[in-house]
Amino acid sequence: MVKVPKQKGQTREVDMIFFDENEGVALYIEVKYFYNPLTINEKLSVDKELQKAQTKISKQVNAIESDWENVSKKNGFKGELKRIYGMIVSYEYLGLNVSVDPTYPLINNTLLNEGIGIAKSLEELYFECKDVEDAYKNIKIIESPLTFRMGEYTFTYKAKCFNPEFEMLLKQSQRVQAINVIKLVNDLGARKAIKDLNESVEILLNAINTQ
């Protein structure tokens, strides 16, 4: 729990926070256990929760930074806080109608593991994840007219999709990084059943700090 700045007696829960004592860099992770929804109503409902998380995370990061003395004591961190970053990690689903935040990336567990396989520090992990999300803004959208008939009427609309080349390159990259993550965990002797996303993230981020 961290104190809310300028609001006496109020506190916020913190999902996950990691600190690189050598660099003075903290990384806050807001964890959401959202699988891929099956219906459009479920998607819209989860989208609202992701939008709430995007609104909340800047306040969370601000609260942690303002109450760093208390946070560092509770978590056994040592050293001055120089920079703090934040991200939202959803287990699978990343939203149908959710914006791309320029400061706080929204990624899933797969993208997080990919970033961990590349990064050599918490700060580098943040920017790797941010770069992946930023890339989606620059993907070419392919449009094609689609015509169909219903009774005496003909309907035409534009079908849109991501350029499949991007998805193929992403999947290829993910396979490579998944292998790197497995090797990293095995090298550290972390051969055990992982209970949940929190434990998986903790093991992998601790691995980065020990490199």
Backbone torsions as a table, in degrees:
resi	resn	phi	psi	omega
1	MET	NA	139.8	176.2
2	VAL	-127.2	150.6	-179.7
3	LYS	-72.4	144.3	176.2
4	VAL	-83.7	125.2	-178.8
5	PRO	-56.9	133.1	174.1
6	LYS	64.7	16.4	177.1
7	GLN	-132.1	95.3	-174.2
8	LYS	-61.8	138.2	174.2
9	GLY	80.7	-5.0	-178.8
10	GLN	-104.5	145.3	179.7
11	THR	-134.6	164.9	177.1
12	ARG	-123.6	145.5	172.9
13	GLU	-80.9	143.5	179.0
14	VAL	-114.3	125.7	-178.9
15	ASP	-70.6	-68.2	-178.9
16	MET	-144.2	134.8	176.3
17	ILE	-139.4	135.9	179.9
18	PHE	-125.7	151.6	-175.8
19	PHE	-138.3	126.6	174.2
20	ASP	-91.8	101.7	-175.0
21	GLU	-66.7	-28.4	-179.9
22	ASN	-71.7	-37.1	-177.2
23	GLU	-99.4	-14.0	-177.1
24	GLY	71.9	29.8	-176.1
25	VAL	-111.8	130.5	176.9
26	ALA	-111.6	145.9	176.7
27	LEU	-127.8	118.8	177.4
28	TYR	-100.9	133.5	179.9
29	ILE	-121.9	121.4	173.5
30	GLU	-91.5	118.1	-173.5
31	VAL	-100.2	131.3	177.3
32	LYS	-128.2	124.7	-178.1
33	TYR	-92.4	67.1	-178.5
34	PHE	-105.5	117.4	172.5
35	TYR	-86.1	174.4	-179.3
36	ASN	-71.6	117.7	-179.4
37	PRO	-63.1	153.4	-177.7
38	LEU	-94.8	-25.4	-177.3
39	THR	-124.0	163.2	180.0
40	ILE	-65.2	-34.9	178.2
41	ASN	-65.0	-39.8	176.9
42	GLU	-64.6	-39.6	179.4
43	LYS	-62.8	-44.5	-179.8
44	LEU	-64.4	-36.7	179.3
45	SER	-66.4	-45.3	180.0
46	VAL	-69.9	-34.5	176.1
47	ASP	-56.0	-41.5	179.0
48	LYS	-61.8	-39.2	179.4
49	GLU	-67.7	-38.0	177.4
50	LEU	-67.8	-37.8	177.3
51	GLN	-64.7	-38.6	175.9
52	LYS	-61.9	-42.3	179.6
53	ALA	-63.3	-38.5	178.3
54	GLN	-65.1	-36.3	177.9
55	THR	-71.2	-34.3	-173.9
56	LYS	-79.2	-33.2	-167.0
57	ILE	-64.6	-35.0	178.3
58	SER	-63.5	-36.5	177.7
59	LYS	-69.3	-36.3	177.6
60	GLN	-62.8	-47.6	-178.9
61	VAL	-63.2	-40.8	178.3
62	ASN	-62.9	-41.2	179.8
63	ALA	-65.6	-41.8	179.1
64	ILE	-63.6	-44.6	-178.9
65	GLU	-63.9	-41.5	-178.4
66	SER	-70.4	-29.3	-176.8
67	ASP	-111.5	33.1	-173.3
68	TRP	-60.7	-36.4	-179.3
69	GLU	-58.1	-45.0	179.0
70	ASN	-69.0	-43.5	-179.4
71	VAL	-61.6	-45.3	-177.7
72	SER	-65.7	-36.9	178.7
73	LYS	-66.5	-45.0	-178.3
74	LYS	-64.5	-31.8	-176.0
75	ASN	-102.4	1.4	177.8
76	GLY	72.8	23.4	178.5
77	PHE	-79.3	145.6	177.2
78	LYS	-127.2	135.1	178.3
79	GLY	119.7	163.4	-178.8
80	GLU	-79.4	138.0	175.3
81	LEU	-82.2	117.4	-179.7
82	LYS	-102.7	-39.4	-179.7
83	ARG	-144.5	145.7	176.5
84	ILE	-134.7	136.6	179.9
85	TYR	-123.9	162.1	178.9
86	GLY	-141.5	151.9	175.1
87	MET	-151.6	158.8	176.8
88	ILE	-109.2	129.0	178.4
89	VAL	-116.5	112.8	173.7
90	SER	-97.9	140.7	-173.9
91	TYR	-56.5	-48.1	178.4
92	GLU	-133.1	-55.7	-168.2
93	TYR	-76.6	133.8	-178.5
94	LEU	-114.3	6.0	174.4
95	GLY	101.4	146.1	175.9
96	LEU	-97.0	-37.8	-177.8
97	ASN	-132.3	57.4	-177.9
98	VAL	-121.8	132.0	-175.6
99	SER	-75.2	162.6	174.6
100	VAL	-92.4	117.5	-179.4
101	ASP	-86.3	129.2	-177.2
102	PRO	-70.3	-16.2	-176.2
103	THR	-110.2	-38.4	-174.2
104	TYR	-118.4	97.3	-177.8
105	PRO	-64.6	146.8	173.4
106	LEU	-112.0	113.1	-175.6
107	ILE	-131.5	168.3	174.8
108	ASN	-105.2	179.2	-175.3
109	ASN	-62.1	-36.1	179.9
110	THR	-63.9	-46.0	179.6
111	LEU	-66.5	-34.5	177.0
112	LEU	-63.9	-46.1	178.8
113	ASN	-62.3	-36.6	177.3
114	GLU	-63.8	-44.4	178.7
115	GLY	-62.6	-39.8	179.4
116	ILE	-64.5	-34.5	178.9
117	GLY	-67.2	-22.2	-178.4
118	ILE	-97.3	-43.8	-167.8
119	ALA	-71.5	151.4	176.6
120	LYS	-118.0	6.5	176.6
121	SER	-158.2	165.4	178.3
122	LEU	-63.0	-41.1	-179.4
123	GLU	-64.4	-41.4	179.1
124	GLU	-66.7	-36.2	177.2
125	LEU	-61.3	-45.2	179.1
126	TYR	-57.0	-48.3	-176.1
127	PHE	-71.9	-30.7	174.9
128	GLU	-63.0	-45.6	179.8
129	CYS	-66.9	-38.8	179.2
130	LYS	-65.2	-39.9	-179.5
131	ASP	-64.3	-37.5	179.2
132	VAL	-63.5	-44.8	-179.8
133	GLU	-67.2	-40.9	179.2
134	ASP	-60.9	-31.6	-177.9
135	ALA	-62.2	-32.1	-178.6
136	TYR	-62.6	-27.0	179.7
137	LYS	-69.4	-21.0	-174.7
138	ASN	-107.0	7.0	179.4
139	ILE	-72.5	136.3	177.2
140	LYS	-70.4	134.0	176.5
141	ILE	-96.7	125.1	178.0
142	ILE	-92.9	129.2	179.3
143	GLU	-117.7	141.3	178.5
144	SER	-147.5	132.3	178.5
145	PRO	-68.8	136.3	179.6
146	LEU	-123.9	122.4	-177.1
147	THR	-116.4	136.5	175.4
148	PHE	-146.3	156.3	-178.5
149	ARG	-109.6	144.5	174.6
150	MET	-137.4	104.6	-175.7
151	GLY	65.7	-125.8	-179.0
152	GLU	-90.3	0.6	-173.8
153	TYR	-107.5	147.6	176.2
154	THR	-116.7	130.0	-179.5
155	PHE	-117.8	140.1	177.9
156	THR	-133.1	132.9	173.7
157	TYR	-146.5	164.3	-178.0
158	LYS	-91.9	119.7	174.1
159	ALA	-85.7	136.3	-178.0
160	LYS	-125.8	145.6	174.6
161	CYS	-157.2	162.2	174.6
162	PHE	-67.4	150.4	171.7
163	ASN	-59.4	118.3	-175.8
164	PRO	-61.9	-20.5	178.8
165	GLU	-60.0	-39.2	179.6
166	PHE	-63.1	-45.9	-178.1
167	GLU	-63.2	-37.7	179.4
168	MET	-66.0	-42.1	178.6
169	LEU	-65.9	-38.4	179.4
170	LEU	-64.4	-46.3	-179.5
171	LYS	-63.5	-38.9	178.2
172	GLN	-63.3	-42.8	178.5
173	SER	-64.1	-39.9	-179.6
174	GLN	-63.6	-37.5	178.9
175	ARG	-63.0	-44.1	-179.8
176	VAL	-62.4	-45.1	-177.2
177	GLN	-71.9	-30.9	177.1
178	ALA	-61.5	-40.5	177.6
179	ILE	-63.5	-41.3	178.7
180	ASN	-62.5	-39.9	179.7
181	VAL	-65.3	-44.0	179.7
182	ILE	-60.8	-44.1	178.5
183	LYS	-62.3	-41.1	-179.0
184	LEU	-62.3	-47.6	-179.4
185	VAL	-64.5	-42.9	-179.7
186	ASN	-64.4	-40.2	179.5
187	ASP	-62.0	-28.6	-179.0
188	LEU	-90.4	4.0	178.2
189	GLY	72.3	25.6	-177.6
190	ALA	-92.8	44.3	-179.4
191	ARG	-84.4	89.9	179.1
192	LYS	-156.8	163.4	178.0
193	ALA	-70.5	128.9	-179.9
194	ILE	-95.9	125.4	-172.9
195	LYS	-69.0	-46.6	-173.5
196	ASP	-155.8	-176.3	-178.5
197	LEU	-61.0	-40.7	-179.5
198	ASN	-57.5	-46.4	-177.8
199	GLU	-68.3	-38.3	178.0
200	SER	-60.4	-48.6	179.8
201	VAL	-61.9	-42.0	-177.1
202	GLU	-63.7	-44.6	179.4
203	ILE	-59.9	-47.0	-175.4
204	LEU	-69.7	-39.9	179.3
205	LEU	-70.5	-36.5	175.2
206	ASN	-63.7	-32.8	177.6
207	ALA	-63.0	-40.6	178.2
208	ILE	-60.8	-42.7	-176.2
209	ASN	-68.5	-21.3	-178.1
210	THR	-94.8	-2.6	179.7
211	GLN	-71.6	NA	NA
